Amino acid sequence: MSSVPEPAFKDPSLRRSLALFRAFLSEQDDPERCYGLLARDAAAQVARYAPLHGSVVIDVGGGSGYFTEEFRRRGAHCYLFEPSLPELAARGRLPHGAVVADGYLLPLADGTADVCFSSNVLEHVADPQTFLSEMVRVTRPGGLVYVSFTNWLSPWGGHETAPWHYLGADRARKRYRRRTGRPAKHTVGENLFPVHVGPVLRHVRGRDDVSVLAARSRYWPFLPGLVTRIPGLREVATWNLLLILRRSP
């Protein structure tokens, strides 16, 4: 794992947001630093709602295993389910105990997990509601569901083509190709989908199998729950929506 020290950032705080943003800027050059810090921050968020030591944590779509390693470091029994073998092997090795599996159909019994975790995956699936339902299914009654995603109209909604996605996804891809000489990793409608804050909030609040413990901007430094309550503004200013849900009995 990364040698970055354990963050001591208050959440939310300007210091924390700046540290995560600086780490994000070095994602390509130093992914260990970027994702190591993000994993520690996310695990700390989960730990505010549920004990991790001895808990069963399911990491859905966790890529090469940064989050899984951090949960294990905190004493959890964490299991990684990732559909892409190249993503699993992105660090030159396969994470221990990882399973190649689709988040739409996890090879798990109902109520297996104390915590079902997914970071920045929802915008990469064509059917977010089915994906969320599967996360809820594998979580035990009283267990926790953590899901975050980058909303399409945020400044980073187009991922590597942002912010030019505001002018159209195809135009943004063509600009990226001209500028870099290579095709963009993400194609809207194939592995990146426009997901919006309002519809997702209405969906989870309308479910009878979960209660919403938190609906907030993941990185916003001040009053992160306030920005998600303002229609229109939240679609741009949220940047990344974080939902923490409790599975109903």
Backbone torsions as a table, in degrees:
resi	resn	phi	psi	omega
1	MET	NA	170.3	-179.5
2	SER	-64.0	153.3	177.6
3	SER	-91.1	5.9	178.1
4	VAL	-61.7	131.7	-177.6
5	PRO	-66.4	157.3	177.7
6	GLU	-55.6	124.4	-179.4
7	PRO	-68.3	142.7	177.4
8	ALA	-118.2	43.0	-174.5
9	PHE	-93.1	133.5	172.1
10	LYS	-69.5	139.7	-179.4
11	ASP	-120.3	115.8	1.8
12	PRO	-86.0	156.7	173.9
13	SER	-165.5	154.2	178.5
14	LEU	-64.9	-37.9	179.8
15	ARG	-60.8	-45.2	178.5
16	ARG	-62.4	-47.5	-178.2
17	SER	-60.7	-41.8	178.9
18	LEU	-65.6	-40.5	180.0
19	ALA	-63.9	-43.3	178.6
20	LEU	-66.6	-38.2	179.4
21	PHE	-66.3	-42.4	178.1
22	ARG	-63.1	-40.4	178.2
23	ALA	-64.4	-39.1	178.9
24	PHE	-62.3	-37.0	179.7
25	LEU	-64.1	-23.3	-180.0
26	SER	-100.7	15.9	-175.2
27	GLU	-54.3	-46.5	-175.9
28	GLN	-71.2	-38.9	-176.8
29	ASP	-83.0	-31.5	-175.5
30	ASP	-142.1	70.0	-177.8
31	PRO	-63.6	-29.3	178.1
32	GLU	-60.3	-44.1	179.5
33	ARG	-66.5	-46.3	-176.6
34	CYS	-62.8	-56.4	-173.2
35	TYR	-79.2	-24.5	173.6
36	GLY	-64.4	-43.8	178.2
37	LEU	-66.7	-42.8	180.0
38	LEU	-63.7	-38.1	179.4
39	ALA	-65.5	-42.4	178.9
40	ARG	-66.0	-37.4	178.4
41	ASP	-65.8	-44.7	-179.1
42	ALA	-66.1	-41.7	178.9
43	ALA	-62.8	-37.4	177.4
44	ALA	-64.9	-36.2	176.9
45	GLN	-64.4	-43.6	178.7
46	VAL	-62.7	-41.7	-176.1
47	ALA	-63.9	-18.2	176.4
48	ARG	-72.1	-19.4	-176.5
49	TYR	-113.3	-20.5	-176.5
50	ALA	-153.4	140.3	175.9
51	PRO	-66.2	140.7	-178.5
52	LEU	-98.7	-33.1	-176.8
53	HIS	-62.5	121.2	179.9
54	GLY	83.7	-4.4	-178.8
55	SER	-82.1	154.7	173.1
56	VAL	-92.8	118.0	-179.0
57	VAL	-116.3	130.7	176.2
58	ILE	-107.1	120.0	179.1
59	ASP	-100.7	106.1	-174.4
60	VAL	-96.8	118.3	-179.9
61	GLY	73.1	33.4	-173.6
62	GLY	-82.8	15.7	173.4
63	GLY	59.7	-125.9	-174.2
64	SER	-89.7	5.2	166.6
65	GLY	103.7	14.3	179.9
66	TYR	-60.8	-45.7	-178.2
67	PHE	-68.8	-42.1	178.5
68	THR	-57.8	-45.0	-179.7
69	GLU	-63.1	-38.5	-179.5
70	GLU	-69.1	-41.6	177.0
71	PHE	-62.5	-40.1	177.7
72	ARG	-65.3	-37.8	178.9
73	ARG	-61.8	-28.5	178.8
74	ARG	-90.2	10.1	173.6
75	GLY	93.3	6.4	179.1
76	ALA	-84.6	154.3	170.0
77	HIS	-91.6	94.5	-172.0
78	CYS	-107.3	138.7	-177.3
79	TYR	-127.8	130.7	-174.8
80	LEU	-100.4	128.6	175.9
81	PHE	-122.1	115.7	-174.4
82	GLU	-137.7	128.5	-176.9
83	PRO	-78.3	-18.3	-173.6
84	SER	-104.5	116.2	177.4
85	LEU	-64.4	-41.0	175.4
86	PRO	-59.0	-38.3	177.5
87	GLU	-65.9	-41.1	178.3
88	LEU	-59.7	-37.1	-174.7
89	ALA	-96.2	13.9	-173.7
90	ALA	-62.5	-23.2	179.9
91	ARG	-97.2	13.1	177.0
92	GLY	87.8	5.0	179.1
93	ARG	-156.7	158.0	176.4
94	LEU	-88.5	132.1	177.2
95	PRO	-59.2	141.5	-179.1
96	HIS	-60.7	129.3	174.5
97	GLY	75.1	11.0	-179.5
98	ALA	-73.0	151.6	-179.8
99	VAL	-123.6	130.6	173.4
100	VAL	-79.7	109.5	-174.8
101	ALA	-156.1	148.8	179.7
102	ASP	-85.3	136.6	178.7
103	GLY	-66.0	-17.2	175.6
104	TYR	-72.5	-24.3	-174.7
105	LEU	-146.2	80.1	-178.1
106	LEU	-76.0	136.8	-179.6
107	PRO	-79.9	60.9	-175.9
108	LEU	-137.0	149.4	174.8
109	ALA	-73.4	160.8	175.3
110	ASP	-58.0	140.4	172.6
111	GLY	68.0	28.6	-178.1
112	THR	-73.9	-39.0	-167.0
113	ALA	-97.9	143.2	165.8
114	ASP	-77.7	-34.8	178.3
115	VAL	-136.3	127.4	171.8
116	CYS	-110.9	122.2	-167.4
117	PHE	-122.4	136.6	175.2
118	SER	-148.3	120.6	-178.1
119	SER	-113.4	116.8	172.5
120	ASN	57.4	48.0	177.8
121	VAL	-116.8	-32.3	-169.4
122	LEU	-58.3	-33.3	179.8
123	GLU	-74.4	-4.7	180.0
124	HIS	-105.7	8.2	179.1
125	VAL	-118.1	143.9	-175.5
126	ALA	-74.3	-24.2	-175.8
127	ASP	-128.9	81.7	-176.7
128	PRO	-59.2	-34.2	-177.1
129	GLN	-67.2	-40.3	176.9
130	THR	-66.5	-39.8	177.9
131	PHE	-60.2	-46.2	178.2
132	LEU	-63.6	-40.1	179.8
133	SER	-62.4	-36.5	178.6
134	GLU	-69.2	-38.3	175.4
135	MET	-61.4	-43.2	179.0
136	VAL	-65.0	-41.3	-177.3
137	ARG	-57.7	-42.7	-174.6
138	VAL	-83.8	-1.0	179.4
139	THR	-94.8	136.1	-179.1
140	ARG	-70.8	155.4	172.8
141	PRO	-55.5	130.2	-175.8
142	GLY	88.2	-8.8	180.0
143	GLY	-79.0	176.4	-171.3
144	LEU	-112.5	138.6	171.9
145	VAL	-116.8	122.4	177.8
146	TYR	-114.2	120.3	178.3
147	VAL	-140.9	133.5	175.8
148	SER	-133.5	152.8	177.6
149	PHE	-155.1	156.4	176.2
150	THR	-88.2	115.9	-178.3
151	ASN	-74.1	145.6	-169.0
152	TRP	-59.8	-40.5	-175.7
153	LEU	-86.3	5.3	173.7
154	SER	-73.5	161.6	179.3
155	PRO	-58.6	-20.1	179.4
156	TRP	-108.3	14.1	-175.2
157	GLY	-61.3	-30.7	179.0
158	GLY	-86.5	6.4	-178.5
159	HIS	56.6	-124.3	-172.5
160	GLU	-67.4	-17.9	178.5
161	THR	-91.2	-3.8	-178.9
162	ALA	-67.0	152.5	-2.1
163	PRO	-89.2	13.5	-175.7
164	TRP	-70.6	-9.5	176.1
165	HIS	-64.0	-19.7	176.6
166	TYR	-62.1	-24.5	-179.8
167	LEU	-94.9	3.7	179.5
168	GLY	120.8	137.7	-175.2
169	ALA	-64.9	-42.2	-178.9
170	ASP	-65.6	-43.2	178.5
171	ARG	-62.6	-38.9	179.9
172	ALA	-65.0	-40.6	178.7
173	ARG	-64.4	-42.6	179.6
174	LYS	-64.1	-40.3	177.9
175	ARG	-63.7	-41.5	179.3
176	TYR	-61.2	-41.6	-179.9
177	ARG	-64.8	-43.3	178.9
178	ARG	-63.0	-39.6	-174.5
179	ARG	-76.3	-36.3	-172.9
180	THR	-107.0	-19.7	-176.8
181	GLY	80.9	8.1	178.6
182	ARG	-140.1	156.6	-179.7
183	PRO	-71.9	150.8	176.3
184	ALA	-67.0	147.7	179.7
185	LYS	-66.0	-34.1	-173.1
186	HIS	-108.4	138.2	175.9
187	THR	-124.1	122.7	-179.5
188	VAL	-63.0	130.3	-177.9
189	GLY	95.1	-10.7	177.8
190	GLU	-115.2	-59.4	179.1
191	ASN	-130.8	12.7	173.9
192	LEU	-146.6	131.5	-173.9
193	PHE	-132.2	139.6	177.3
194	PRO	-68.0	108.2	177.6
195	VAL	-114.9	135.2	-172.6
196	HIS	-116.8	152.1	-174.3
197	VAL	-65.6	-50.6	-175.2
198	GLY	-56.2	-53.3	179.8
199	PRO	-60.4	-37.2	179.1
200	VAL	-67.3	-42.3	177.9
201	LEU	-62.1	-43.7	179.4
202	ARG	-63.5	-37.1	-179.9
203	HIS	-64.5	-51.0	-175.3
204	VAL	-70.0	-33.6	178.8
205	ARG	-72.5	-21.0	178.7
206	GLY	-89.4	-5.7	-179.8
207	ARG	-79.5	147.4	177.2
208	ASP	-102.2	3.1	-179.9
209	ASP	-104.7	1.7	175.8
210	VAL	-141.9	155.6	167.2
211	SER	-117.2	146.4	-176.0
212	VAL	-91.2	112.9	177.3
213	LEU	-85.6	-34.6	-180.0
214	ALA	-151.6	138.3	172.1
215	ALA	-138.9	102.9	-167.9
216	ARG	-149.7	165.5	169.1
217	SER	-71.6	130.2	-176.3
218	ARG	-66.0	-33.2	-171.5
219	TYR	-115.3	-5.7	-174.9
220	TRP	-63.5	132.5	-173.1
221	PRO	-81.7	-17.3	-176.9
222	PHE	-133.0	132.5	175.2
223	LEU	42.2	60.6	-172.5
224	PRO	-65.4	-20.5	178.0
225	GLY	-81.2	-19.5	-176.3
226	LEU	-70.8	-42.1	-174.3
227	VAL	-63.7	-29.2	-178.4
228	THR	-77.2	-7.6	-178.8
229	ARG	-93.2	-5.0	-174.3
230	ILE	-106.6	102.2	-179.4
231	PRO	-55.0	144.9	-178.6
232	GLY	86.3	-67.4	179.7
233	LEU	-58.3	-40.1	-176.0
234	ARG	-63.8	-26.7	-178.8
235	GLU	-69.3	-23.1	178.9
236	VAL	-103.5	-46.6	-168.9
237	ALA	-82.2	-18.2	-177.9
238	THR	-64.7	-36.0	-177.0
239	TRP	68.3	-55.4	-177.5
240	ASN	-149.8	117.5	-177.8
241	LEU	-86.8	129.2	175.4
242	LEU	-110.5	126.4	175.1
243	LEU	-117.6	131.8	171.3
244	ILE	-120.9	117.2	-172.9
245	LEU	-118.4	148.5	175.0
246	ARG	-109.0	125.6	178.2
247	ARG	-68.0	129.0	-178.8
248	SER	-73.0	152.7	175.7
249	PRO	-60.3	NA	NA
